[in-house]
Structure formats: C-alpha cells, structure tokens
C-alpha cells in the first residue's frame, strides 16, 4: 500500500491502517530512540510517545518529506526533551556510592572503550549527538537528517564532523595503546 493511501486510511479512522503504519515504522523509530537514550525502558516510552504524537498530528503531515523522516523528527524531539528532564532530575540526585566516597580522594578506574565511547556520545551536545547517531549509527542520509531536524544538509555535515572530532579527542588515549 502506498504511503499516501495508508495515511488517508489512518485519518479516516481505520484501525488496521494505524497498525500497519505502526508496524512499518516502529523498529526504525525504536532503534533511533534507543541509541539516543541508551536505556531500554526510556526507549520504549519515547517510542510510544512518538507514535501517540504522530497519530495526534498526522493531519499536519504535509508530505514534503517521507513519513519515516517526519516520524524521526518527532522521535528526536521527544527523546531530547525526555533526556533533558532526566538530566535535570539526575543533577539533583547524589548516588549512595558518591555519598560514601565524599571527602575521599578520587578513585578512577580505567573503563573499557565501549563504556568510554558510550559516555563520550552521551556528553556530545544534543545536536551533535542526534546527527552522529542518525548518520553513523542508524544510516540516515544528511538530507533525511536535515528534514528531521529542520536544518540544512550542510549543517548536518558540519555537526557530524564536529561530533566525530570530539569523540576522537575524548578517546585519544585509546588510539595510543
């Protein structure tokens, strides 16, 4: 079934069309959200929120980009907003381990590359992280990223270049080994 026809059936209230749209796009949306959030439970919540918002706003879809690109932009927005809320809450919390070490000299254990890479990606500015994950991890083109994030393809390319440079810098000591 063609995308326009499917959208028309969803807008007409056809539950089987809603299910077909969901089934066609849920895996890609989930992978994107999971890679952005790094947490299974949050990824499931953000994926669900993405489709709730998409079905609520489907009438606003103009078809200038592919439906998958439009869904990706919704998913990115929901994920970034959700992660900001999580960060604010986490900034106010002190873990039990941290409270036990208060007043002691820092103990730094050398993490493995996977942990360091994950942390380095998490530390990227939101725009850099979104472009890096969408392009290098999920395989979106710069055109698709630009449409999803509302930027120019050149901006997407520049942010990817800067994200990679920051990751190289953050992981430089591993390259020397």
Secondary structure, DSSP 8 states (H G I E B T S, - for coil): --HHHHHHHHHTT-HHHHHHHHHHHHHHHHHHHHHHH--HHHHHHHHHHHHHHHHHSGGG--SSS-HHHHHHHHHHHHHHHHHHHHHHHHHT---HHHHHHTTS--------HHHHHHHHHHHS-HHHHHHHIIIIIT---HHHHHHHHTS-HHHHHHHHHHHHHHHHHHTHHHHH-
